[in-house]
Amino acid sequence: MPALPATSREWHLVSRPHGWPEPENVALREAPVTEPGEGRILVRNLHFSVDPYMRGRMNDVKSYVPPFQLDQPMEGGAVGEVVASNADGFAVGDHVLHGLGWREYADVEARHAVKVDASVAPLSAYLGVLGMPGLTAYAGLFEVASFKEGDAVFVSGAAGAVGSLVGQMAKLKGASRVIGSAGSDEKVKLLVEEYGFDAAFNYKKGPVAEQLKEAAPDGIDVYFDNVGGEHLEAAISSLNVHGRVTICGMIAQYNATEPTPGPRNLALVIGKRLRLQGMLVNDHRGLQDQFVQEVAGWLGSGELKYDETVVEGIENGFDAFLGLLRGQNTGKMIVSLTR
């Protein structure tokens, strides 16, 4: 077994941002690397994930996940190679998925690690299409939104890691029409030409409500919300009777410093008998096996496409996170440490 390095670089939160995160809110620090204790494994991270929900964990507020602690490494999904093991069932050389990203080496409690197979899909896919974003899309569409064949579906943030999969999964299951919104003409083109959306529009080019009505003249039955704000208001206007909304994210307001106004047309929820439901992916872990089996089949047949935006080097990890918040990614944003 090769000798372990003396230190590992890791990103620490050193102050809590007000509004947009700034470089002075974080620090890249060195920490000692030691042999893992009983029931633990040491993992050399090969890729780690940056995700929109991490912005909320930078705030010191009570939420569904605890906030990041100051002067401690941040956390998030990562895949890597076991380089030392003191736990049954894990051997040096195994590849694992775990929750201690934002660092080069992770000392992981073995019960919080899952072995993954690099022969089924590239390891980075376990952070995206076969990981948390993929399960979010799958559960949010089929379980939370109660999607059924013939539904017309609208997805905001449709070129992101979750949205791009929602639209394709809806098409694969017989949606009558799939519409997506994105923040650039290049992404709009990608949605239609690569991912098979029936229509897409650039939300920066005009009022969302007008563009959505043009793209979905007969209305929509399901709205998968990654954005909130103006998009949610527009979707409520376009939803048909008994329409369903999965509220997955509200990235439009994550960096707001003032309270953001809610949709002005909520009264429509009554007459249309709409259902608006928030979702957290951890509530749907029971779908994991079904999800992996079905999605792996779609990947193998080439029916489901996915993109990754890969940023190389741990030193660029925070820039990758800022880029994600600004919508600079297509598909899953990943920081790769394989160099």
WOVEN-V641973 format. One record per residue. N is the residue number from 0. SS is DSSP state (h for helix, s for strand, l for the rest). PHI is phi in degrees with one decimal (NA if undefined). PSI is psi as a letter, one per 30 degrees, with the letter a starting at -180 (999 if undefined). Layout:
BEGIN
N:SS:PHI:PSI / N:SS:PHI:PSI
END
This chain:
BEGIN
0:l:NA:k / 1:l:-65.8:l / 2:l:-64.8:k / 3:l:-75.4:k / 4:l:-68.8:l / 5:l:-74.4:e / 6:s:-137.1:l / 7:s:-132.7:k / 8:s:-84.8:k / 9:s:-150.0:k / 10:s:-89.1:k / 11:s:-109.0:k / 12:s:-85.0:k / 13:l:-109.9:f / 14:l:-155.7:l / 15:l:-91.6:k / 16:l:-70.3:k / 17:l:-114.9:j / 18:l:82.6:b / 19:l:-67.8:k / 20:l:-60.9:k / 21:l:-121.5:l / 22:h:-55.1:e / 23:h:-72.4:f / 24:h:-78.1:f / 25:s:-132.4:l / 26:s:-147.3:k / 27:s:-93.7:j / 28:s:-120.9:l / 29:s:-102.0:k / 30:s:-132.9:k / 31:s:-68.1:k / 32:l:-103.9:k / 33:l:-128.4:l / 34:l:-64.1:k / 35:l:-71.1:k / 36:l:-79.7:a / 37:l:-56.6:k / 38:l:75.5:g / 39:s:-127.2:l / 40:s:-131.5:l / 41:s:-104.4:k / 42:s:-118.9:k / 43:s:-87.0:j / 44:s:-68.2:k / 45:s:-100.7:e / 46:s:-146.4:k / 47:s:-131.7:l / 48:s:-98.1:k / 49:l:-116.9:k / 50:l:-137.3:l / 51:l:-57.6:e / 52:h:-60.9:f / 53:h:-64.3:f / 54:h:-61.7:e / 55:h:-64.8:e / 56:h:-73.5:f / 57:l:-78.2:f / 58:l:-90.0:k / 59:l:-89.7:i / 60:l:-132.6:l / 61:l:-73.8:k / 62:l:-150.2:a / 63:l:-72.8:f / 64:l:-130.2:k / 65:l:-63.9:l / 66:l:-67.9:l / 67:l:-59.2:k / 68:l:-89.6:k / 69:s:-66.3:k / 70:l:60.0:g / 71:s:-128.2:l / 72:s:-63.5:k / 73:l:-72.7:l / 74:l:-126.8:l / 75:s:162.9:l / 76:l:-61.3:k / 77:s:-152.3:l / 78:s:-124.0:k / 79:s:-163.6:a / 80:s:-112.1:k / 81:s:-69.3:k / 82:s:-109.7:f / 83:s:-157.0:k / 84:s:-134.7:k / 85:l:-128.3:h / 86:l:-142.0:k / 87:l:-63.0:k / 88:l:89.7:f / 89:l:-126.9:k / 90:l:-119.9:l / 91:l:-56.5:k / 92:l:101.0:f / 93:l:-65.0:k / 94:s:-100.9:k / 95:s:-136.8:l / 96:s:-107.6:k / 97:s:-154.9:a / 98:l:-109.5:g / 99:s:-111.8:i / 100:l:-83.2:a / 101:l:64.8:g / 102:s:-153.9:l / 103:l:-77.8:e / 104:s:-124.9:k / 105:s:-124.8:k / 106:s:-94.5:j / 107:s:-113.5:k / 108:s:-66.5:k / 109:h:-58.9:e / 110:h:-70.4:f / 111:h:-102.5:g / 112:l:-116.5:k / 113:s:-126.3:k / 114:s:-69.9:k / 115:l:-128.0:l / 116:l:-109.7:j / 117:l:-70.7:f / 118:l:-83.7:f / 119:l:-79.7:e / 120:l:-159.8:l / 121:l:-54.9:k / 122:h:-56.3:e / 123:h:-63.1:f / 124:h:-63.9:f / 125:h:-73.0:f / 126:h:-96.8:f / 127:l:-129.3:c / 128:l:-61.0:e / 129:l:-102.8:g / 130:l:-119.9:b / 131:h:-56.4:e / 132:h:-62.2:e / 133:h:-63.9:e / 134:h:-66.4:e / 135:h:-60.5:e / 136:h:-62.0:e / 137:h:-64.2:e / 138:h:-69.9:e / 139:h:-66.1:e / 140:h:-80.9:e / 141:h:-86.4:e / 142:h:-97.0:e / 143:h:-73.5:e / 144:l:-86.1:f / 145:l:49.9:h / 146:l:-56.2:k / 147:l:-135.6:l / 148:l:-53.2:k / 149:l:95.4:f / 150:l:-67.1:k / 151:s:-95.6:k / 152:s:-122.4:k / 153:s:-116.6:k / 154:s:-125.0:k / 155:l:-95.4:l / 156:l:57.3:h / 157:l:-74.0:f / 158:l:-96.9:g / 159:s:-82.7:a / 160:l:-61.3:e / 161:l:-85.0:e / 162:h:-59.4:e / 163:h:-63.9:e / 164:h:-79.8:e / 165:h:-56.8:e / 166:h:-61.2:e / 167:h:-68.1:e / 168:h:-63.8:e / 169:h:-62.0:e / 170:h:-63.2:e / 171:h:-63.0:f / 172:l:-99.5:g / 173:l:95.1:g / 174:l:-61.4:k / 175:l:-74.9:e / 176:s:-160.4:k / 177:s:-126.3:k / 178:s:-120.2:k / 179:s:-129.1:l / 180:s:-116.2:k / 181:s:-150.5:l / 182:l:-101.9:g / 183:l:-152.9:l / 184:h:-64.3:e / 185:h:-63.9:e / 186:h:-68.6:e / 187:h:-59.1:e / 188:h:-62.1:e / 189:h:-60.1:e / 190:h:-59.4:e / 191:h:-79.7:e / 192:h:-82.7:e / 193:l:-102.0:e / 194:l:-93.7:f / 195:l:79.4:g / 196:l:-62.5:k / 197:l:-75.4:e / 198:s:-155.0:l / 199:s:-154.4:l / 200:s:-145.8:l / 201:s:-92.2:j / 202:h:-67.0:f / 203:h:-82.7:f / 204:h:-100.7:g / 205:l:162.2:l / 206:l:-56.1:k / 207:h:-60.9:e / 208:h:-59.7:e / 209:h:-66.5:e / 210:h:-66.7:e / 211:h:-68.4:e / 212:h:-61.7:e / 213:h:-68.2:e / 214:h:-77.1:f / 215:l:-132.7:i / 216:l:-61.7:f / 217:l:-95.9:g / 218:l:83.3:l / 219:s:-128.0:l / 220:s:-107.4:f / 221:s:-133.5:k / 222:s:-122.1:k / 223:s:-102.5:j / 224:s:-99.9:j / 225:l:-108.1:f / 226:l:-120.8:e / 227:l:77.1:a / 228:l:58.2:b / 229:h:-59.5:e / 230:h:-63.4:e / 231:h:-66.0:e / 232:h:-61.6:e / 233:h:-62.8:e / 234:h:-64.6:e / 235:h:-58.3:e / 236:h:-65.4:e / 237:h:-89.5:f / 238:s:-68.1:k / 239:s:-80.3:l / 240:s:-55.8:k / 241:s:64.9:g / 242:s:-69.2:l / 243:s:-126.0:k / 244:s:-123.4:k / 245:s:-97.2:j / 246:s:-98.1:j / 247:l:-98.3:e / 248:l:-155.7:l / 249:l:-137.7:i / 250:h:-61.5:f / 251:h:-63.1:f / 252:h:-121.2:g / 253:l:-63.6:e / 254:l:-106.3:g / 255:l:-69.2:k / 256:l:-101.9:f / 257:l:-121.7:l / 258:l:-56.7:k / 259:l:-96.4:k / 260:l:-67.9:k / 261:l:-83.0:l / 262:l:-56.5:k / 263:l:-84.4:f / 264:l:-115.6:g / 265:l:-61.8:f / 266:l:-60.1:f / 267:h:-63.4:f / 268:h:-58.2:e / 269:h:-71.6:e / 270:h:-63.1:e / 271:l:-84.7:f / 272:l:52.7:h / 273:l:-79.0:l / 274:s:-119.8:j / 275:s:-112.3:j / 276:s:-132.8:k / 277:s:-75.3:l / 278:l:-140.5:k / 279:l:-123.7:k / 280:h:-62.2:f / 281:h:-65.9:f / 282:h:-75.0:f / 283:h:-121.5:g / 284:h:-63.6:f / 285:h:-63.8:f / 286:h:-87.5:f / 287:h:-52.7:e / 288:h:-65.1:e / 289:h:-61.1:e / 290:h:-60.4:e / 291:h:-62.6:e / 292:h:-63.5:e / 293:h:-71.3:e / 294:h:-70.5:e / 295:h:-60.6:e / 296:h:-64.7:e / 297:h:-64.8:e / 298:h:-66.2:e / 299:h:-63.3:e / 300:h:-83.8:f / 301:l:81.2:g / 302:l:-74.8:f / 303:l:-112.9:k / 304:l:-108.6:l / 305:l:-145.6:l / 306:l:-121.2:l / 307:s:-130.4:k / 308:s:-106.0:j / 309:s:-106.8:k / 310:s:-108.0:k / 311:s:-89.3:k / 312:l:96.9:k / 313:h:-62.6:f / 314:h:-64.6:f / 315:h:-101.2:g / 316:h:-62.3:e / 317:h:-70.3:e / 318:h:-61.8:e / 319:h:-62.9:e / 320:h:-64.0:e / 321:h:-62.9:e / 322:h:-61.0:e / 323:h:-60.6:e / 324:h:-64.1:f / 325:l:-91.4:g / 326:l:78.0:g / 327:l:-83.4:f / 328:l:-96.3:l / 329:l:-116.6:k / 330:s:72.6:a / 331:s:-77.4:k / 332:s:-89.7:k / 333:s:-132.2:k / 334:s:-103.6:k / 335:s:-104.7:k / 336:l:-115.6:g / 337:l:-86.6:f / 338:l:-67.2:999
END
